[in-house]
Amino acid sequence: MESPPDFFLLCNGIQSACRMVGRVSAIGRDDLVRTRVAPAIPGPIGSATFEEVVLAPRNAGQTLFPASGWPMAVYVCQLQHTGNGTSQLQVIAWGELTQAREDPGA
């Protein structure tokens, strides 16, 4: 049996259950989290969907370790590997994290 989601992400009109995979440090920040999302987040027109993303709190002072408040605005990023063995983050969308699934009829 799969564990319950850690939180939910609303992004590009899709609400996805999120399961944290691990902490990520990049661009001078250590508050990033690699996350599996289901259903996948649709990418820009003509691109693939994203089943794994890196989330970064948008507001100063907020953190996911532990979560410092709900709802939480986040950058939704894709980790890209460069040719020289390093990685960089590309922001693909903005989103909002919630602790519980939102009722679409509310």
C-alpha positions in Angstrom: 0.0 0.0 0.0 1.4 3.4 -1.0 1.8 6.0 1.7 -0.5 9.0 1.7 0.7 12.2 -0.1 2.9 14.7 1.8 0.8 17.5 0.3 -1.1 18.6 -2.8 0.0 20.9 -5.6 -2.3 23.0 -7.7 -0.5 23.9 -11.0 -1.7 24.7 -14.5 -5.3 23.9 -13.4 -4.3 20.4 -12.2 -4.3 19.2 -8.6 -1.6 16.6 -8.0 -0.8 14.5 -5.0 2.9 15.0 -4.0 5.4 12.6 -2.5 8.7 14.1 -1.4 11.7 12.2 -2.9 14.5 14.2 -1.4 16.0 17.6 -0.5 17.8 19.5 -3.1 20.4 22.3 -2.8 21.0 24.6 -5.7 21.5 28.3 -6.6 22.5 29.1 -3.0 19.3 27.6 -1.6 18.8 24.6 0.6 15.0 24.7 0.8 14.2 22.9 -2.4 12.5 19.5 -2.6 12.4 16.9 -5.3 8.8 15.6 -5.6 6.9 13.0 -7.5 3.5 14.3 -8.7 0.4 12.3 -9.7 -1.3 13.1 -12.0 1.7 14.6 -14.0 1.8 18.3 -14.6 1.2 19.3 -18.2 4.2 21.2 -19.7 4.1 24.1 -22.1 2.4 23.4 -25.5 4.3 20.7 -27.4 6.4 19.6 -24.4 6.1 16.5 -22.3 4.4 16.2 -18.9 6.3 16.3 -15.7 6.0 13.4 -13.2 8.9 14.7 -11.1 9.6 18.3 -10.3 11.6 20.4 -7.9 9.6 22.8 -5.7 10.9 26.0 -4.1 9.0 28.2 -1.8 8.3 31.6 -3.5 8.1 33.7 -0.3 11.1 34.5 1.9 11.1 32.8 5.2 8.9 29.9 4.1 10.2 26.4 4.1 9.1 22.8 3.5 11.4 21.4 6.2 9.0 21.4 8.1 6.2 23.2 6.2 5.9 26.7 7.6 2.3 27.4 6.6 -0.5 26.5 4.2 -1.3 27.3 1.5 2.3 27.9 0.2 3.2 29.6 -3.1 6.0 27.7 -4.9 8.1 27.8 -8.0 7.7 24.5 -9.9 11.1 23.7 -11.5 12.7 21.1 -13.7 16.2 19.9 -12.9 18.3 20.0 -16.1 21.7 18.4 -16.5 24.3 20.4 -18.4 27.0 18.9 -20.6 29.8 19.6 -18.1 28.3 17.4 -15.3 26.5 20.2 -13.4 22.8 20.8 -13.0 20.6 23.9 -13.2 17.0 24.6 -12.4 14.5 25.9 -14.9 11.2 27.4 -13.5 8.4 25.9 -15.6 5.4 27.2 -13.6 4.1 28.6 -10.4 1.9 26.6 -8.1 0.3 26.5 -4.7 0.7 23.7 -2.1 -2.1 22.7 0.3 -2.1 20.2 3.1 -5.4 18.6 2.0 -7.0 17.9 -1.4 -9.1 20.9 -2.5 -12.8 20.3 -3.3 -13.2 21.5 -6.9 -16.9 22.3 -6.2 -16.1 24.6 -3.3 
